[in-house]
């Protein structure tokens, strides 16, 4: 690759990077996307596809510590930390613990909801514009529970959501069966969030990429960033294993790899890789309502042509290794909640993993960093990356274009921790 120059270079081609390119292109910017892969795998392709105004409570909350301690060394639990000495992990963990307070939850509720509502609005606008084809259904999200303890925990969240204007209904097992008769659930009940929606991630990503290529957005794939050329508080160029990329503005949307890349600029941003797994069932399951199995922390999504089961949170560093104990726990939970469902071995053998970029306080990092005048960060979305993709892209575009942001960016400041 000969030396090239673009107005704006986006590092990372996941949902955040592509959504940012989409809105920058609408504003007439000359955009390039650089990624170390081929944009055919990873979290943006294998996630549960949820648009979640319901998910108003950040991952860093008081209950997370007690649950985490119970689960963290059990390799088949919903949350697992692989024992290892890692200073970055220790630093992240200390910040996470510090954030697990009622005060943090209270001040995070509205910013999280605002960003999710904005993103859902933008997804719907994309669908209505028909500039590219993708599958989006507004069927809500069911938080299904088996035990009275889980019911009480979910009720607390439902109460906070209702207080912010989110529509939530509590359903009995019989009522759940009425709305989903072809996949009976072994549950006590659930909370139905009417605000939520879902789509098929692979379809969205592939078609958005094709659209952006047709628009003239340049994709530089299978290319790694090795270093940066700097002049004072300005980044002048990216050095890659295939050449040099110059630009006026740079957007870091590199997900779980963000901390490693930013170290090359002397910036310390605490982001840990949270591995999740998903498997697809290609035969008819009868599942028609997107559902989270509360006790198991497993997400179930009816997608275009298949049903996806996904879950677990594993902090084991940046790697693609599959821990089949954790996959087995997803399968066991699926059968436990849906007694009539059969999961073939081929689905288990074809399980995929992806890395979520976890910030210590559960909120994303969106905004400029004071170290450099022409660097915008868009990372650390934890488990809300898919839901917040378009909102992040819109907000980054507003920053670069000099517009007032649609929502207040202070809660997402890259330098807040």
JOVEN-V882469 format. One record per backbone hydrogen bond with DSSP energy under -0.5 kcal/mol. CO is the residue of the C=O (numbers start at 1). NH is the residue of the N-H. E is the energy in kcal/mol with one decimal. If there is no record, write none. Layout:
# JOVEN-V882469
co:nh:e
CO:NH:E
CO:NH:E
This chain:
# JOVEN-V882469
co:nh:e
4:246:-3.3
6:248:-0.8
7:248:-1.5
7:249:-2.2
8:10:-0.5
8:32:-2.2
9:11:-0.5
9:251:-2.6
10:12:-0.8
10:34:-2.8
11:253:-2.6
14:18:-2.7
15:19:-2.3
16:20:-2.1
17:21:-2.2
18:22:-2.2
19:23:-1.9
20:24:-2.4
21:25:-2.6
22:26:-1.6
23:27:-1.1
24:29:-2.1
25:28:-1.8
29:31:-0.8
30:8:-2.3
31:218:-2.3
32:10:-3.0
33:220:-3.3
34:12:-2.8
35:223:-2.5
37:222:-2.5
42:45:-2.0
42:46:-1.3
43:47:-1.2
49:199:-1.7
50:52:-0.6
51:53:-0.6
51:197:-1.7
52:55:-1.3
54:56:-2.0
56:58:-0.5
59:61:-1.2
61:64:-1.7
61:65:-0.6
62:65:-0.9
62:66:-0.7
63:67:-2.0
64:68:-2.5
65:69:-2.4
66:70:-1.6
67:71:-2.1
68:72:-3.2
71:74:-2.4
72:81:-2.9
73:75:-0.8
74:77:-2.1
78:313:-2.6
80:82:-0.5
80:315:-3.0
84:86:-0.8
86:90:-2.5
87:91:-2.6
88:92:-2.4
89:93:-2.8
90:94:-2.2
91:95:-1.9
92:96:-2.5
93:97:-2.5
94:98:-2.0
95:99:-1.4
96:100:-0.8
97:100:-0.9
99:101:-2.5
101:105:-2.0
102:106:-2.6
103:107:-2.2
104:108:-1.2
105:108:-0.6
105:109:-1.4
108:112:-2.3
109:113:-2.3
110:114:-3.2
111:115:-2.0
112:116:-2.1
113:117:-2.9
114:118:-2.2
115:119:-2.2
116:120:-2.5
117:121:-2.1
118:122:-2.1
119:123:-2.6
120:124:-2.4
121:125:-1.9
122:126:-2.3
123:127:-2.4
124:128:-2.5
125:129:-2.1
126:130:-1.2
126:131:-0.7
134:136:-0.6
135:200:-0.9
137:139:-1.0
137:198:-2.4
141:143:-0.5
141:193:-3.0
142:144:-0.9
142:292:-3.0
143:191:-1.9
144:294:-2.7
145:188:-2.4
145:189:-1.5
147:151:-1.9
148:152:-2.3
149:153:-2.1
150:154:-2.8
151:155:-2.3
152:156:-1.6
153:157:-1.3
154:158:-2.6
155:159:-2.4
156:160:-1.8
157:161:-2.6
158:162:-2.7
159:163:-1.9
160:164:-0.9
161:164:-0.9
161:166:-2.5
162:165:-1.8
166:168:-0.6
167:194:-1.7
167:195:-0.6
169:192:-3.6
171:190:-2.1
172:176:-2.2
173:177:-2.2
174:178:-1.5
175:179:-1.4
176:180:-1.4
180:183:-1.1
185:187:-1.3
188:173:-0.9
189:145:-2.7
190:171:-3.6
190:192:-0.5
191:143:-2.7
191:193:-0.6
192:169:-2.2
192:194:-0.8
193:141:-1.7
193:196:-1.0
196:140:-1.7
197:51:-2.9
198:137:-2.9
199:201:-0.8
200:204:-2.0
201:205:-3.0
202:206:-2.6
203:207:-2.1
204:208:-2.5
205:209:-2.4
206:210:-2.0
207:211:-2.1
208:212:-2.6
209:213:-2.4
210:214:-2.1
211:215:-1.5
212:216:-0.5
212:217:-2.5
213:216:-1.3
218:33:-2.9
218:220:-0.5
219:221:-0.7
220:35:-2.2
224:226:-0.5
224:241:-1.6
227:239:-3.0
228:230:-0.6
229:236:-3.3
229:237:-1.4
231:234:-1.2
233:373:-3.4
233:374:-0.5
234:231:-2.8
234:236:-0.6
236:247:-0.9
237:229:-2.8
238:240:-0.6
238:245:-2.5
239:226:-3.3
239:227:-1.8
240:243:-0.9
243:240:-2.8
244:4:-2.1
245:238:-3.3
246:6:-2.4
249:9:-2.3
250:252:-0.5
250:376:-2.6
251:11:-3.3
251:253:-0.8
252:378:-2.6
253:14:-0.5
254:257:-2.0
255:258:-2.1
257:261:-2.0
258:262:-2.8
259:263:-1.4
260:264:-0.6
261:264:-1.2
262:265:-1.6
262:267:-2.3
263:266:-1.3
267:269:-0.7
269:271:-0.9
270:360:-0.6
272:274:-0.6
272:358:-3.3
273:275:-0.7
274:356:-2.5
275:314:-1.8
276:354:-2.1
277:311:-2.3
278:352:-2.6
279:309:-2.6
280:282:-0.6
281:307:-2.3
290:142:-2.6
291:293:-0.5
291:300:-3.2
292:144:-1.9
292:294:-1.0
293:297:-2.1
293:298:-1.1
297:312:-0.9
298:293:-3.2
299:310:-2.6
300:291:-2.5
301:303:-0.8
301:308:-2.9
303:305:-1.3
303:306:-0.8
306:303:-2.8
307:281:-2.9
308:301:-2.7
309:279:-2.6
310:299:-3.6
311:277:-2.3
313:80:-2.8
314:275:-3.1
314:316:-1.0
315:82:-2.1
317:316:-0.5
317:319:-0.9
321:323:-0.6
322:324:-0.9
323:326:-1.1
323:327:-1.4
324:328:-2.4
325:329:-1.3
326:330:-1.3
327:331:-2.1
328:332:-2.7
329:333:-2.0
330:334:-2.3
331:335:-2.1
332:336:-2.1
333:337:-2.3
334:338:-2.5
337:186:-2.7
338:341:-2.1
342:344:-0.7
344:347:-0.9
344:348:-1.3
345:349:-2.9
346:350:-1.3
348:351:-1.5
352:278:-2.3
354:276:-2.6
354:356:-0.6
356:274:-3.0
356:358:-0.9
357:359:-0.6
357:382:-3.3
358:272:-2.1
359:362:-0.7
364:366:-0.7
365:379:-2.1
367:377:-3.3
369:372:-1.6
372:375:-0.8
374:250:-2.2
375:369:-1.3
376:252:-2.8
377:367:-2.1
379:365:-3.6
380:359:-0.5
381:384:-2.5
382:385:-0.6
384:388:-2.7
385:389:-0.6
386:389:-0.9
388:392:-2.6
389:393:-2.4
390:394:-2.6
391:395:-2.5
392:396:-2.7
393:397:-2.0
394:398:-2.1
395:399:-2.0
396:400:-2.5
397:401:-2.5
398:402:-0.7
398:403:-2.5
399:402:-0.7
409:412:-1.7
410:413:-1.6
412:366:-2.4
413:416:-1.5
